[in-house]
């Protein structure tokens, strides 16, 4: 479990806190999305939890451990994937890139971890490829594999699909769903409203504060909150609202997919 208690934060040379008295919990095995307007502090939360930036006010515990007192252990258990994979790449070759973070292991252990990680993202056939031959979506999957090779319990995705086309986005969503099935806990920081649909719950961040928490099964009921805080609603939620306004009330349970919507519409018509 990740527990954030009364966390505030401001950057050096700033007079204003970007985060104000945050309190929330993320349970093991959940997918959680954090949404909010640009500048609301979403990415700062991810960097604080992962230890990239130093916590100064409040407390963050991961599995009961204070991150300030257990920085190395937290670093081993929390991985983070950023928006632009090209900004994170050091080496030209996939094997070299991933093996670099495993340099303390012997070659057999390194090979085994790299193979397992690349299989998780359906990239095993690219193991010895040069990175310049890959598409941007493939590079992002490779960066996910690099994080997985460290075998963290928690994975933070900081706007992972912003630069990808629709096919690339869906491939990342499929990976995130698979990670949940495999027991990982996923935090997805995003500006892409449809990513809300893959989450078990969503936090709306506004002016540095968590203003709302919405469970997946509450998305339709609490859709007004997205509009209230100037967040674009997921497309399928907008469709369901329009249908309801026209006398067609459809309950997709927690399977917010176009195919499920089509199936339910066939039943209604």
N, C-alpha and C positions, 0 to 999 in steps of 0.2 A: 504493500500500500504506500502511496505517496500522500503525505499530509502537509499542507501549506497553511501556516498559522500566522496571521497578523503581519504579513509580509508587505513592506513598503520599499520602494527603490527609486533613486534618482541618479542620473549620470553625472559624472564630474563636469563642473562648469555650468550645471543647470540649477536653477532655483526652484524648479517644480518637480515633484515626484511623478514618475511615469506610472508607477504602481502605488495604490493606496490601500493598505490594510486588507490584503487578500486573505481569504479563508476558504479552502476547498479540499476535498479528498478525492483521490482516484483509486479505485479498488483494483486488486489484481485481476488480470484477464479482461479488463475493459478496453474498449476503444473510446477515447474521449476527444471531441473536437473543441478547440477554443477559437471563437470567431469574434471579430470586432473590426472597426474601421482602422485604416492605416494610422499609425501613431498611438494606438490604444494601449500598447505594451505587450502584445501577444508574444512576439519573439523574445522579449526580455524574460518572460516566464520560462520559456524553454531553456534559455541560457542559464538562468538561475538554478533550475532543477538539475541540469546536466553539469553544473559546476564551472561553466565557461566564464561566467562573471561571478564575482564574490558577493555572497549574501551579507548585507549589512544590518538590516532591521527586520525583525520577525524570525520565524523558524521554519525550516523545511526538513521533514523527516522522510527517509526512504527505508521501508521495512523497520521502522523504529529507530533508525540511526540518524543522528544529527549530521547534515552534510558538511558542516563546518569542522566537525571533529573526525570525520571519516571520509575525507576527500578522495583518497585513492580507491577505497572500496566502492564509493558511489560512482566514480569514473568507470570502474570495471562493470558496473551493473546498469549504467544508463548510457545509451547510444543516441546520437542525434544525426539526422539527415537534413541537409540544408536545401534551399531552393535551387541553386545553380551548381550542378555537379562539377562543372568545369573549373569552378573556383577552388575546389577541394583536391583536385587531382595533382599528384606529385610526380608519378612515374608515367612512362609511355605505354607500359604493358600491364594488362590486368593482373597477371600473377604477381608481378613485382609490386604493384600497388597494394594488393591485399596482404601479401606476405610481409610487407614492411611493418605492419602493426602487430605481427605475430613473431617478430624476430627473436624473442626469448625462447621460442619452442624449437624442437628439432625438426628436420625436414619432413619426416613422416607425419608428425603432428600438424605441421603447417599445411601439407598437401590435403590431409583429411579435413581440416577445418575449412579450407578454401573450397574443396569439392562440395561439402555440405551447404555452405553459404550460397554458392552459385546455383546449386540445385533448387534452393528455396526461392530464387528469383528467376528460375528457368533460363539460366545463362551459362550452364556448365560447358556447352560446346564452344564458348568464347574464352575459355580459361587462359589460353596462350595468345590471344589476339592483342594487337596494338589498339590503344584507346582511340586513336584518331580515326579508326575505321568504323566506330560505333555511332549510332544516332544519339541524340540528346536523351531520349527515353531509355536507351540501353545503358548509357553512362549513369543515369540516375539509378537504374536497377543494380548496376555494379557498385555504386556507393552504398546502397542498402546492403548488398552482400558484404561489403567491407565492414559495416557496422555489425552485421550478424556473425561475422567470423570471430568477433570478440565475445560472443555468447552472452549478451546483456539480457537482463530480465525486462527492462523498460526501454522502449524506443520512441524518440521524439521525432516527428516529421514537421519541419518548419517550412510551410508552403511548398510541399514537394512536387506539385503538379502545375504550378503557375506557368512554367515555361514550356509545357508539353502540349501536344495536340490531343484530340479527343481519344485516339487509340492509346497513346501513351498514358493518359490519365486513367483509363480503364484498367490498364495493366498494373499500374501502381495500386489502384483500389483492390484489385484481386489479390495482390501480394499482402496488403494490409489485412484483408479478411482472413487470408491463410495464416498470417502471423497470430491473429487472435485464436484461431483453431489450434494452433501449436502451443498456446499458453502464454504468449507474450502480452504485455500491457502496452498499449499504443496511445500516444498523445499526438494529435494532429492539429497543428496550428495553421489556420487557413483563411484565405479570402475567397475561396471557391465554395459557393453555397451548397452545391450538390454533394460535397464531401461530408456534410452534416449527416447525410443519409446512411453512411456506413458506420456511424458512431452509436454507442449505447447511450451516451448522454452528451449534451453540448453546453458549454459555458459561454455566455455572452459577456464580453468584456467591453466596458464603456468608461472612458476617462479614468482608466487605471483601476477600475473596480469591477468585480463580478456582479453584474446586475441581474442575471437570471441563470437558472440551471434547468435544462429541458431534457427529459428522458425521451428515448426514441418513440415510445408509445404515446407521448404527449405532443408530438410535432404538429399535428393538425390542430389540436385544441389550443396550443399556445403559439400558433403561427403569428399572431398579432404582435408578439414580442420582437420578432425580427424587424417588422416595420417600425415599431416604436424606437428602436435603436439604430435605424437606418442600415439594416443588414438585409441583403437580397435573400428572399426566401428560395429554398430549393424549387426547381422547376416543377417537379411532380407534386409538391405541396400546393403550388399555385394552381395547377390543373385540378386537383381535388377540391380546392376551395371554389373554383369556377363551376365545377360540376354540381357541387352542393347548392350553390346559388341558383342553379337551374333545375333543382329538384331531384338530382341524382346523387344519392348519398352512398359513398363507397368506403368501406373499411378495409384497408390493405394490411391490417395488423401491423407487423413491423417489417414487412417485405416491400419497401418502397422502390419497386422497379417498374419500368414501362410494361414489361411482359405481364407482371402480376396485375397491373391496371387494365391492360387489354383483356386478360382473362376474366376479371371481375365485371368489366363492361359487357362482355358477351353474355354473362349470366343475367345481367340486368335488362338487357335489350331483348 
